Amino acid sequence: MAKTKTYYMPKDDAGKAALLDHLAKHLPAHAAALGLTEADINEVKADADAFRYTLSALNTVQSNGKLWTAFKNLQRDGGSGSTAYPNVSNLPAPVPAVPLGIVPRLSNLVARIKAARNYTEAIGQDLNIVGTTQLMDIDDIKPIIEIIVRAGRPIIQWSKGDADALEIWVDRNDERGFGLFTIANSPRITDTTPLPATPIHWKYKAIYRLKDAQIGNWSEVTPVAVGG
């Protein structure tokens, strides 16, 4: 077991929306101490409103979609129920749109806040941007990596969880076997190694790192087609 501090950012969308709402409400009280401008505060408020609206609209649309799916099946196959078409939900007027990338903006803002001269742990706690300390069982954790290909290049995606980084190894099918590719801190990394001229499979595996040491078990080996 190891003691670790969890990442402050919630993993689910509802949690992210709640954090944005909380910051929109509580950040103004600390703005002067943290050197934040009115534009910074307004940006957080706009992002909070926009993301909350999007989640609400999505829930409404998804619920309405379930009603239409059920009606479609009933209309097609028969059964008991109304022949009337379901209502189409009317969404409220949208709030002003914001630039794409709400969470990256939030992460950058929190980094600025924590780097401010007058930042304290108490301020972080009040803003809900301090992770909680907990015990983590590091013996059995195992990363799950997902690989997508964009413009011919493999992009490795993974969930950071409580680890500090991910150590990624690759077998490029060149008779050398697996070798270290990189130690990644970002949950999304592109392999920019020159691609082979003919189609081939590269294989990736990974293991979590904590405090500059490997922890847990290796991931499953994940192949991806490249080149050609």
Backbone as a ProteinNet text record, in pm:
[ID]
protein_1_A
[PRIMARY]
MAKTKTYYMPKDDAGKAALLDHLAKHLPAHAAALGLTEADINEVKADADAFRYTLSALNTVQSNGKLWTAFKNLQRDGGSGSTAYPNVSNLPAPVPAVPLGIVPRLSNLVARIKAARNYTEAIGQDLNIVGTTQLMDIDDIKPIIEIIVRAGRPIIQWSKGDADALEIWVDRNDERGFGLFTIANSPRITDTTPLPATPIHWKYKAIYRLKDAQIGNWSEVTPVAVGG
[TERTIARY]
84.8	0	88.5	42.3	116.4	20.9	69.1	-12.3	5.4	-103.2	-97.9	-207.1	-187	-288.5	-357.1	-486.8	-561.3	-566.4	-586.5	-598.3	-727.7	-721	-838.7	-950.6	-915.3	-1015	-1107.5	-1238.4	-1331.7	-1320.4	-1349.6	-1335.9	-1460	-1575.8	-1698.7	-1742.7	-1827.3	-1871.6	-1951.7	-2034.3	-2113.2	-2021.6	-1915.3	-1819.9	-1745.6	-1708.5	-1640.4	-1733.1	-1860	-1956	-1971.9	-1974.8	-1988.3	-1866.9	-1747.1	-1626.1	-1629.1	-1671.1	-1682.2	-1781.8	-1896	-1995.9	-1937.8	-1863.7	-1806	-1704	-1619.4	-1519.6	-1585.2	-1688.5	-1758.1	-1814.1	-1853.9	-1913	-1807.7	-1700.3	-1605.6	-1477.5	-1444.4	-1318.5	-1313	-1423.3	-1414.2	-1359	-1386.7	-1339.6	-1187.9	-1124.1	-978.8	-906.8	-980.6	-922.1	-807.2	-826.8	-723	-596.3	-610.9	-494.3	-418.3	-490.5	-428.4	-386	-412.2	-373.5	-457.4	-582.2	-671.4	-747.1	-773.6	-842.7	-992.7	-1065.6	-1209.8	-1237.9	-1150.5	-1167	-1152.1	-1059	-1042.3	-1169.4	-1225.6	-1346.5	-1463.5	-1477.7	-1588.1	-1575.4	-1452.6	-1430.8	-1475.4	-1441.8	-1484.1	-1636.2	-1698.5	-1844.8	-1909.7	-1856	-1911.8	-1894.6	-1776.7	-1752.4	-1845.1	-1865.8	-1954.1	-2096.5	-2144.9	-2281.5	-2295.5	-2195.5	-2202.5	-2200	-2111	-2100	-2222.5	-2274.1	-2395.2	-2512.9	-2523.5	-2631.6	-2617.3	-2496.2	-2474.4	-2511.9	-2472.8	-2507.5	-2658.2	-2724.3	-2869.3	-2939.1	-2893.6	-2953.2	-2930.3	-2810.7	-2779.6	-2869.7	-2890.7	-2978.5	-3120.8	-3167.5	-3302.6	-3314.2	-3216.1	-3217.9	-3209.1	-3122.6	-3108.6	-3236.7	-3299.8	-3425.7	-3533.1	-3539.6	-3636.7	-3608	-3479.8	-3442.6	-3489.5	-3485.7	-3533.7	-3683.9	-3758.4	-3902.7	-3931.5	-3857.6	-3879	-3836.7	-3731.8	-3690.2	-3797.5	-3852.5	-3958.8	-4081.7	-4116.3	-4232	-4206.5	-4086	-4051.4	-4067.3	-4020.5	-4032.6	-4179	-4257.7	-4400.1	-4474.1	-4443.8	-4507.5	-4471.6	-4349.1	-4302.1	-4355.5	-4351.8	-4379.6	-4518.8	-4585.9	-4717.4	-4709.2	-4827.2	-4833.2	-4935.8	-4937.1	-5032.5	-4964.9	-5036.3	-4981.2	-5045	-5006.7	-5063.6	-5005.1	-5088.5	-5041.1	-4986.4	-5000.9	-4954.9	-4802.8	-4746.4	-4601.9	-4560.1	-4443.9	-4396.1	-4368.8	-4377.3	-4343.9	-4194.5	-4160.5	-4020.2	-3986.4	-3887.8	-3853	-3806.8	-3856.7	-3812.3	-3704.3	-3584.3	-3474.1	-3485.3	-3441.7	-3440.1	-3340.7	-3354.1	-3261.3	-3118.8	-3026.6	-2889.1	-2820.2	-2727.7	-2644.7	-2538.4	-2468.9	-2365.6	-2261.1	-2223.5	-2123.2	-1985.4	-1900.5	-1764	-1667.1	-1539.4	-1441.2	-1431.7	-1393.3	-1378.1	-1261.8	-1271.7	-1162.6	-1183.6	-1300.6	-1330.3	-1237.2	-1219.4	-1136.2	-988.8	-930.2	-792.5	-776.5	-875.2	-868.5	-872.6	-959.5	-970.6	-840	-779.5	-653.1	-543.5	-537.5	-437.6	-461.7	-588.4	-620.6	-579.5	-609.4	-573	-421.4	-348	-201.8	-153.3	-215.4	-180.1	-211.6	-327.1	-367.5	-266.1	-226.6	-135.5	5.9	37.6	169.2	170.8	54.8	47.2	120.9	182.6	263.3	181.7	57.6	-24.6	-113.5	-92.7	-173.9	-138.6	-241	-221.5	-305.9	-273	-351.1	-496.2	-515.8	-652	-733.2	-670	-739.3	-774.2	-678.6	-703.9	-819.6	-826.3	-936.5	-1069.4	-1069	-1192.8	-1241.1	-1146	-1181	-1200.9	-1182	-1196.9	-1097.1	-974.9	-873.1	-755.4	-779.3	-677.6	-727.6	-647.3	-685.6	-684.7	-748.9	-753.8	-644.7	-590.8	-489	-555.5	-507.7	-566.1	-460.3	-493	-405.7	-439.8	-337.4	-358.4	-288.4	-359.5	-300.9	-227.6	-94.8	-17	27.8	-3.1	47.4	-28.3	-156	-239.5	-291.6	-256.1	-309.4	-247.1	-326.5	-284.6	-343.3	-258.7	-311.9	-385.2	-481.8	-550.9	-517.1	-453.9	-417.6	-507.6	-541.9	-622.1	-542.2	-536.8	-458.2	-548.9	-546.4	-616	-511	-546.7	-452.8	-508.5	-430.1	-466.2	-352.3	-386.4	-285.8	-175.3	-213.4	-118.9	-37.8	-51.4	32.3	-46.8	13.5	-53.7	-61.1	-177.7	-197	-235.6	-151.5	-174.7	-250.7	-363.8	-446.8	-457	-457.4	-462.9	-519.1	-567.2	-620.7	-513.4	-483.1	-373.7	-405.1	-529.2	-564.8	-478.1	-425	-344.9	-195.3	-155.3	-13.7	43	176.6	242.5	260.8	283.6	315.1	290.8	308.4	295	421.6	482.9	601.4	555.3	581.9	531.6	647.4	630.8	728.2	664.7	748.5	697.1	786.4	722.5	790.4	755.5	855.4	830.2	846	842	847.3	975.7	1085.9	1214.9	1316.4	1265.2	1345.9	1425	1395.5	1462.4	1378.1	1252.7	1164.4	1119.3	1066.3	1016.4	1130.7	1114.2	1208.1	1132.2	1193.3	1127.2	1094.3	968.5	925.5	931.1	862.9	861.3	801.5	822.8	751.3	658.3	529.1	429.9	363.4	349	272.3	134.8	122.6	-6	-83.6	-215.9	-295.6	-318.4	-250.1	-264.5	-132.2	-67.9	62.8	71.2	128.7	141.5	281.1	288.9	417	457.9	559.8	602.7	721.4	751.3	858.7	829	929.5	904.9	836.8	736.6	658.5	730.6	713.7	776.5	710.9	786.2	735.1	630.7	636.8	541.7	455.5	333.5	244.9	305.8	289.4	345.3	267.4	282.2	217.4	321.3	294.1	369.2	286	354.4	285	331.1	235	263.7	221.3	295.8	255.2	300.3	242.2	272.5	257.4	320.6	311.2	310	234.6	227.2	359	380.9	495.4	446	508.3	479.4	609.9	639.1	763.7	885	885.6	998.3	1026.6	926.1	943.4	821.3	844	732.4	645.3	513.6	421.3	316.8	265.5	157.4	203	112.9	136.1	137.9	199.7	201	61.7	32.9	-92.7	-91.1	-206.9	-210.5	-133.6	-74	-5.5	-110.6	-96	-193.6	-126	-166.4	-105.7	-178.4	-107.2	-168.9	-99.8	-176.5	-121.2	-70.7	51.7	111	179.7	214.7	294.7	216.5	289.1	229.3	162.4
-119.5	0	124.7	226.3	351.8	467	571.7	691	782.8	826.9	911.5	1016.8	1124.9	1230.4	1220.9	1208.5	1193.9	1326.5	1316.5	1433.5	1506.6	1638.9	1717.6	1712.5	1688.8	1696.2	1574.9	1594	1480.8	1405.9	1276	1194.5	1199.7	1226.5	1225.2	1367.7	1377.9	1510	1584.4	1511.4	1576.7	1638.9	1568.1	1621.1	1742	1738.2	1853.5	1975.3	1952	2062.6	2120.8	2033.4	2080	2161.9	2120.1	2195.8	2332.8	2338.1	2467.1	2558.3	2503	2582.3	2635.4	2549.1	2587.9	2700.6	2687	2791	2921.8	2913.1	3034.8	3110.2	3036.8	3099	3147.7	3069.5	3098.6	3168.7	3162	3221.2	3372.8	3446.3	3592.1	3639	3566	3607.5	3599.6	3518.4	3501	3564.6	3628.4	3678	3775.2	3871.3	3972	3908.3	3818.7	3754.2	3669.4	3611.2	3521.1	3591.8	3721.4	3796.8	3766.6	3727.7	3696.9	3821.6	3830.1	3946.2	3920.3	4026.6	4012.5	3921.6	3927.9	3841	3693.9	3664.7	3526.9	3476.6	3559.7	3521.4	3503	3596.1	3586.5	3462.6	3425.9	3306.4	3181.1	3171.8	3056.5	3050.3	3165.4	3168.4	3126.9	3176.6	3141.9	2993.1	2939.5	2796.3	2711.7	2754.1	2679.8	2677.9	2792.8	2800.7	2717	2725.8	2655.5	2504.4	2456.8	2311.5	2256.7	2331	2287.6	2281.5	2380	2378.8	2258.8	2232.8	2121.2	1988.4	1967	1841.9	1829.4	1939.5	1936.9	1907.4	1973.8	1951	1807.7	1756.2	1618.5	1519.4	1538.8	1448.6	1451.7	1571.9	1584.7	1513.2	1535.5	1473.3	1321.4	1272.3	1127.5	1065.1	1130.9	1078.8	1076.3	1183	1188.9	1081.7	1054.9	951.3	813.7	786.8	658.3	643	753.6	748.9	717.1	780.9	758.4	617.8	566.9	429.6	330.4	350.6	261.6	271.1	393.3	410.1	345.9	363.7	303.7	152.4	89.9	-55.2	-97.4	-18.9	-49.6	-32.7	74.7	100.6	-7.9	-52.1	-152.8	-292.4	-331.7	-470.5	-492.6	-384.7	-399	-414.6	-405.7	-415.4	-317.8	-300.4	-208.1	-74.6	31.5	164.3	264	388.6	496.1	496.1	533.9	548	687.4	775.6	913.8	920.4	1005.8	1023.5	1090.3	1052.2	1118.7	1266.4	1343.3	1484.9	1501.6	1605.4	1642.3	1747.3	1717.8	1809.2	1943.3	2047.9	2182.4	2225.1	2244.3	2285.4	2434.3	2474.7	2618.3	2690.5	2820	2898.5	2874.8	2848.6	2818.5	2939.7	2912.3	3018.9	3053.2	3165.3	3201.6	3091.4	3065.6	2963.3	3009.1	2912.3	2940.6	2866.3	2906.7	2833.2	2687.3	2600.2	2459.2	2440.1	2337.6	2306.7	2362.7	2340.4	2393.3	2334	2202.7	2139.3	2177.5	2179.7	2229.6	2371.8	2458.1	2594.1	2590.4	2506	2495.1	2445.4	2344.7	2290.9	2397.2	2475.2	2582.3	2688.7	2720.8	2820.1	2770.4	2645	2590	2589.7	2559.3	2562.9	2704.1	2804.3	2943.4	2977.6	2932.6	2960.9	2903.4	2779	2712.7	2769.7	2837.1	2899.5	3042.8	3095.9	3233.6	3248.4	3362.8	3386.3	3372.1	3417.1	3416.4	3292.7	3195.2	3073	2996.1	2942.5	2859.6	2733.8	2635.4	2511.4	2540.1	2637.3	2672.4	2726.8	2809.1	2859.7	2744.3	2654.3	2538.8	2454.7	2436.1	2359	2430.3	2561.5	2637.7	2632	2619.1	2615.3	2473	2375.3	2233.6	2192	2245	2209.2	2137	2077.9	1998.8	1855.5	1762.1	1622	1571.2	1457.9	1397.5	1292.7	1280.6	1180.1	1048.1	940.6	810	701.7	582.7	467.8	400.1	364.8	301	166.3	63.2	-69	-70	-64.6	-52.3	-186.4	-294.4	-424.2	-480.6	-449.5	-514.7	-421.2	-292.9	-202.8	-234.5	-217.9	-254.9	-153.9	-85.4	15.3	-47.9	24.5	-13	93.1	50.1	146	125.9	237	236.3	307.6	249.4	308.4	338.8	463.5	503.2	552.3	557.7	601.3	725.9	832.3	956.3	994.1	1018.1	1052.7	948	823.3	712.7	690.6	778.6	768.4	716.9	623.1	571.2	677.5	686.9	774.5	686.2	685.4	600.7	681.4	627.9	694.1	604.8	667.6	591.5	678.2	613.6	684.7	692.3	813.9	833.9	779	794.3	745	806.6	723	771.9	766.4	719.1	708.6	844.7	853.7	976.7	980.5	862.4	857	716	700.5	569.9	542.6	428.4	384.6	297.4	341.9	274.2	210.5	82.8	9.7	-27.8	-43.9	-77.2	-181.6	-271.8	-369.3	-331.5	-288.3	-239.1	-349.1	-471	-585	-583.7	-544.5	-535	-632.7	-737	-843	-795.4	-677.1	-627.5	-648.1	-685.6	-704.3	-571.3	-577.7	-456.3	-368.6	-239.1	-141.7	-20.2	56.9	173.9	275.1	316.1	422	556.8	567.8	694.9	675	771.5	780.5	900.2	872.4	974.9	1030	1161.1	1226.9	1269.7	1284.9	1319.8	1192.5	1192.3	1072.7	1047.9	1121.1	1103.7	1142.5	1047.8	1075.3	1013.4	1087	1041.3	986.4	870.3	811.5	872.1	957.4	1028	959.7	837.7	762.5	748.9	766.7	751.2	618.3	624.3	505.7	419.5	287.9	199	213.6	176.1	189.5	84.2	-30.3	-138.3	-160	-211.1	-233.4	-331.2	-298.9	-382	-354.2	-440.1	-418.7	-379.3	-268.8	-234.5	-277.7	-317	-361.8	-277.3	-239.6	-154.8	-223.7	-196.9	-237.2	-128.1	-125	-14.5	-58.8	18.6	-6.7	128.1	136.6	261.9	289.5	418.8	462	552.3	537.9	622.8	651.2	778.6	820.1	758.4	768.1	724.7	575.2	495.3	349.8	283.2	167.8	91.4	37.1	35.9	-21.2	-105.8	-206.1	-286.4	-381.7	-409.5	-507.3	-441.2	-511.3	-463.3	-472.4	-381.4	-385.6	-503.4	-528.3	-622.9	-562.5	-648.7	-602.4	-562.2	-440.5	-388	-363	-435.6	-415.3	-307	-248.5	-150.1	-158.2	-147.5	-153.4	-15.6	-10.9	115.3	93.6	204.2	198.7	160.6	161.7	120.7	233.8
0	0	0	-67.7	-72.2	-50.1	14.5	36.1	-83.8	-139.3	-257.2	-251	-321.3	-329.3	-465	-463.2	-587	-662.6	-792	-878.2	-844.2	-840.7	-800.5	-903.7	-1030.2	-1137.4	-1134.8	-1120.9	-1124.8	-1257.4	-1253.1	-1373.7	-1462.2	-1403.4	-1482.7	-1516.3	-1618.4	-1663.8	-1557.6	-1483.4	-1378.7	-1274	-1238.7	-1141.9	-1195	-1322.2	-1383.2	-1385.1	-1417.4	-1417.6	-1277.7	-1177.2	-1038.8	-996.5	-1039.4	-1006.4	-1072.9	-1198	-1266.4	-1195.9	-1156.5	-1083.8	-952.8	-883.1	-754.1	-772.9	-874.2	-899	-941.1	-1023.3	-1065.6	-945.9	-843.3	-724.6	-625.7	-606.3	-498.1	-543.4	-672	-716.7	-702.8	-724	-711.2	-577	-469.6	-337	-325	-408.6	-400.9	-519.7	-608.9	-733.4	-708.6	-620.2	-595.6	-541	-444.3	-384	-485.5	-579.8	-676.7	-805	-813.9	-932.1	-1054.4	-1033.5	-1144.9	-1188.6	-1316.7	-1371.8	-1381.1	-1409.5	-1430.2	-1549.3	-1650.5	-1767.3	-1729	-1638.1	-1590.8	-1524	-1437.6	-1364.1	-1460.1	-1553.6	-1649.3	-1737.6	-1769.8	-1851.8	-1777.8	-1649.3	-1569.3	-1561.2	-1537.5	-1527.7	-1659.9	-1770.7	-1901.6	-1930.9	-1898	-1919.1	-1833	-1708.8	-1618.3	-1672.5	-1716.1	-1770.1	-1897.2	-1985	-2112.8	-2093.2	-2006.5	-1988.3	-1916.9	-1820.6	-1749.7	-1847.5	-1935.8	-2035.2	-2128.7	-2174	-2266.6	-2203	-2078.1	-2010.2	-1993.8	-1957.3	-1939.9	-2072.3	-2179	-2310.4	-2356.9	-2332.3	-2371.6	-2300.5	-2171.3	-2096	-2151.4	-2185.3	-2240.6	-2374.6	-2461.1	-2593.8	-2582.9	-2492.9	-2477.5	-2423.4	-2327.1	-2272.9	-2380.8	-2460.8	-2569.4	-2673.8	-2695.8	-2791.2	-2748	-2617.3	-2566	-2589.4	-2571.2	-2595.6	-2742	-2831.9	-2974.3	-3015.8	-2954.6	-2985.6	-2943.2	-2823.1	-2775.3	-2865.5	-2907.7	-2996.3	-3132.1	-3183.7	-3312.6	-3308.7	-3199.2	-3185.8	-3175.3	-3099.2	-3083	-3215.4	-3285.7	-3414.6	-3516	-3512.3	-3607.5	-3578.1	-3449.5	-3412.9	-3356.4	-3314.4	-3254.1	-3104	-3038.5	-2893.6	-2841.3	-2711	-2649.8	-2622.7	-2650.1	-2628.1	-2721.2	-2705.9	-2786	-2926.9	-3023.1	-3161	-3188.3	-3090.9	-3109	-3101.6	-3185.2	-3181.5	-3050	-2996	-2874.2	-2900.5	-2795.2	-2806.7	-2832.1	-2903.9	-2921.5	-2816.6	-2735.4	-2626.8	-2681.5	-2620.2	-2654.5	-2556.7	-2607.4	-2521.5	-2490.6	-2373.4	-2342.7	-2432.9	-2440.2	-2522.1	-2474	-2564.9	-2523	-2462	-2373.8	-2317.4	-2421.4	-2405.7	-2503.6	-2520	-2644.2	-2673.6	-2626	-2596	-2551.6	-2643.1	-2646.3	-2726.7	-2681.5	-2773.1	-2739.9	-2642.5	-2558.7	-2465.8	-2326.8	-2269.6	-2135.8	-2031.1	-2033.2	-1930.4	-1944.2	-2065.5	-2074.9	-2021.8	-2048.9	-1993.8	-1841.9	-1788	-1643	-1582.4	-1644.6	-1593.6	-1595.5	-1703.1	-1711.2	-1604.5	-1580.1	-1477.8	-1340	-1309.9	-1179.2	-1162.3	-1268.9	-1261.6	-1229.7	-1291.4	-1261.3	-1116.5	-1070.2	-932.2	-834.3	-856.7	-763	-769.9	-880.9	-893.6	-841.1	-805.6	-756.5	-623.4	-603.9	-483.8	-356.2	-358.9	-237.5	-224.4	-311.7	-302.3	-175.7	-109.4	9.5	-3.1	78.7	80.9	118.1	206.6	248.6	131	47.1	-71.2	-164.2	-183.3	-268.4	-218.8	-86.8	-28.7	-52.1	-35.6	-53.9	-198.5	-291.2	-433.2	-485.4	-399.2	-438	-545.4	-537.8	-637.1	-572.6	-456.1	-386.9	-379.1	-427.1	-420.5	-278	-256.4	-123.7	-109.6	10.2	37.9	72.7	10.8	37.1	21.5	71.4	53.5	-78.2	-155.1	-283.6	-285.7	-328.1	-344.7	-477.9	-471.8	-594.7	-649.5	-580.9	-623.8	-743.5	-754.2	-855	-963.3	-958	-1060.2	-1195.9	-1298.4	-1433.8	-1532.3	-1607.5	-1699.7	-1817.3	-1868.6	-1991.6	-2095.5	-2203.5	-2307.4	-2429.4	-2491.7	-2613.9	-2721.2	-2838.8	-2946.8	-3065.3	-3107.9	-3229.7	-3329	-3455.2	-3558.1	-3625.7	-3627.4	-3694.7	-3789.1	-3915.4	-4015.7	-4019.6	-3996.8	-4003.3	-3878.3	-3778.7	-3659.3	-3539	-3464.3	-3344.9	-3235.3	-3173.6	-3058.2	-2940.7	-2837.6	-2721	-2616.6	-2572	-2471.9	-2349.1	-2233	-2108.2	-1998.2	-1893.7	-1777.6	-1670.5	-1625.8	-1530.9	-1393.1	-1349.2	-1216.4	-1108.4	-1019.1	-907.2	-934.3	-1051.5	-1083	-1124	-1122.6	-1166.1	-1317.3	-1376	-1518.1	-1570.4	-1701.2	-1765	-1845.5	-1819.2	-1893	-2009.8	-2132.1	-2251.3	-2328	-2361.2	-2441.1	-2574.1	-2677.3	-2810	-2877.1	-2948.1	-3033.9	-3177.1	-3254.2	-3389.3	-3494.8	-3450.3	-3542.7	-3625.3	-3558.5	-3627.2	-3569.1	-3504	-3443.3	-3321.7	-3271.9	-3151.4	-3026.2	-3044.3	-2929.9	-2871.5	-2750.2	-2685.3	-2635	-2652.1	-2599.3	-2549.1	-2461.3	-2404	-2513.2	-2518	-2609.7	-2540.1	-2425.9	-2353.6	-2215.4	-2129.3	-2001.5	-2014.2	-2017.1	-2049.2	-1924.1	-1920.4	-1814.3	-1863.5	-1994.2	-2054.5	-2085.7	-2067.1	-2094.8	-2243.7	-2328.5	-2473.6	-2538.3	-2606.2	-2664.4	-2802.9	-2897.6	-3035.7	-3059.8	-3125.1	-3162.7	-3296.7	-3294.4	-3415.5	-3483.5	-3443.7	-3508.6	-3658.2	-3745.5	-3889.6	-3921.4	-4006.9	-4039.1	-4142.5	-4134	-4232.5	-4369.5	-4473.3	-4609.5	-4642.1	-4575.1	-4599.6	-4476	-4493.3	-4378.2	-4278.1	-4151.9	-4045.6	-3917.4	-3819.2	-3689.3	-3584.5	-3516.5	-3396.4	-3276.3	-3169.9	-3048.9	-2930	-2847.5	-2732.1	-2602.8	-2496.3	-2362.1	-2266.5	-2147.6	-2056.2	-1911.6	-1824.4	-1681.1	-1609.4	-1501.3	-1426.1	-1353.6	-1325.7	-1245.1	-1132.5	-1017.1	-901.7	-830.9	-812.4	-746.5	-816.5	-951	-1034.9	-1028.6	-999.5	-997.8	-1060.2	-1124.6	-1179.5	-1066.9	-1089.3	-991.3	-1063.7	-994.3	-1048.7	-1156.9	-1250.5	-1355.8	-1493.3	-1588.2	-1725.9	-1786.2	-1875.2	-1949.8	-2046.9	-2106.7	-2217.3	-2335.5	-2417.6	-2538.3	-2642	-2695	-2790.6	-2925.1	-3030.6	-3162.8	-3242	-3336.6	-3425.5	-3561.3	-3668.5	-3803.5	-3844.8	-3899.6	-3943.6	-4078.2	-4141.7	-4263.1	-4386.8	-4498.3	-4624.2	-4698.6
[MASK]
++++++++++++++++++++++++++++++++++++++++++++++++++++++++++++++++++++++++++++++++++++++++++++++++++++++++++++++++++++++++++++++++++++++++++++++++++++++++++++++++++++++++++++++++++++++++++++++++++++++++++++++++++++++++++++++++++++

